[in-house]
């Protein structure tokens, strides 16, 4: 279950990813309830309206436990696969045809 602060954090992360660091930090400086701008991004200049600012908070472990466990298991599996591939690669000589040695 997503909580409000997590949703806001994800939206800010999306702004950072889509519009760049300058835009995301510019949005953080906007006072809620007012228009501001121009705020520059990689797409150009924007007028920005911030409806409200919600202080971030860490969600309780119970709310994120399943996601944390999935992430940990995925990371462990990926590391085990990487190690298995490295062991296999160490046993063989790999040559890609058409490339100079």
C-alpha positions as CSV (number, residue, x, y, z in Angstrom):
1,X,0.0,0.0,0.0
2,X,1.5,3.4,-1.0
3,X,1.2,6.1,1.5
4,X,0.9,9.8,0.7
5,X,4.6,10.8,1.5
6,X,5.9,7.9,-0.6
7,X,3.7,9.1,-3.5
8,X,5.0,12.6,-3.2
9,X,8.6,11.3,-3.0
10,X,8.0,9.2,-6.2
11,X,6.6,12.3,-8.0
12,X,9.7,14.4,-7.0
13,X,11.9,11.5,-8.2
14,X,10.0,11.4,-11.5
15,X,10.5,15.2,-11.9
16,X,14.2,14.7,-11.3
17,X,14.5,11.9,-13.8
18,X,12.3,13.5,-16.5
19,X,13.2,17.1,-16.2
20,X,16.7,17.1,-14.6
21,X,18.3,18.2,-11.3
22,X,17.9,21.9,-11.9
23,X,14.2,21.6,-12.4
24,X,13.7,19.3,-9.4
25,X,15.7,21.7,-7.1
26,X,13.8,24.7,-8.6
27,X,10.5,23.0,-7.7
28,X,11.7,22.5,-4.2
29,X,12.2,26.2,-3.8
30,X,8.6,27.1,-4.9
31,X,6.4,28.3,-2.1
32,X,3.1,26.3,-2.0
33,X,0.1,28.1,-3.3
34,X,1.9,30.3,-5.7
35,X,3.0,30.3,-9.3
36,X,6.8,30.4,-9.9
37,X,9.0,30.5,-12.8
38,X,10.5,30.3,-15.2
39,X,12.0,27.1,-13.9
40,X,14.5,25.7,-16.4
41,X,14.6,22.0,-17.5
42,X,16.1,20.1,-20.3
43,X,12.9,20.7,-22.2
44,X,12.9,24.5,-21.8
45,X,11.3,27.0,-19.3
46,X,8.2,26.2,-17.2
47,X,5.8,28.0,-15.0
48,X,5.3,25.9,-11.9
49,X,2.4,25.7,-9.4
50,X,3.0,23.8,-6.1
51,X,-0.3,22.9,-4.5
52,X,1.1,21.8,-1.2
53,X,4.3,20.6,0.4
54,X,4.3,17.4,2.4
55,X,7.3,16.7,4.7
56,X,8.9,13.4,3.9
57,X,8.8,10.5,6.4
58,X,10.1,7.0,6.5
59,X,7.3,4.5,6.2
60,X,6.9,1.9,8.9
61,X,8.7,-1.3,8.1
62,X,5.4,-3.2,8.0
63,X,4.3,-1.1,5.1
64,X,7.4,-1.8,3.0
65,X,8.6,-5.2,4.2
66,X,7.3,-7.1,1.2
67,X,9.0,-4.7,-1.3
68,X,12.3,-4.8,0.7
69,X,12.3,-8.6,0.8
70,X,11.6,-8.8,-2.9
71,X,14.4,-6.3,-3.6
72,X,16.8,-8.2,-1.4
73,X,16.0,-11.6,-3.0
74,X,16.3,-10.1,-6.5
75,X,19.7,-8.6,-5.6
76,X,20.9,-11.9,-4.1
77,X,19.7,-13.9,-7.2
78,X,21.4,-11.4,-9.5
79,X,24.7,-11.6,-7.6
80,X,24.5,-15.4,-7.6
81,X,23.9,-15.5,-11.4
82,X,26.8,-13.0,-12.0
83,X,29.1,-15.3,-10.0
84,X,27.9,-18.4,-11.9
85,X,28.5,-16.6,-15.2
86,X,32.0,-15.5,-14.1
87,X,32.8,-19.2,-13.1
88,X,31.6,-20.4,-16.5
89,X,33.5,-17.7,-18.4
90,X,36.7,-18.6,-16.5
91,X,36.5,-22.1,-17.9
92,X,36.3,-21.2,-21.6
93,X,37.9,-19.0,-24.1
94,X,35.4,-16.8,-25.8
95,X,36.1,-15.6,-29.3
96,X,33.8,-13.3,-31.2
97,X,34.1,-13.8,-34.9
98,X,34.9,-10.7,-37.0
99,X,36.7,-8.8,-34.2
100,X,40.5,-8.4,-34.0
101,X,42.0,-10.2,-31.1
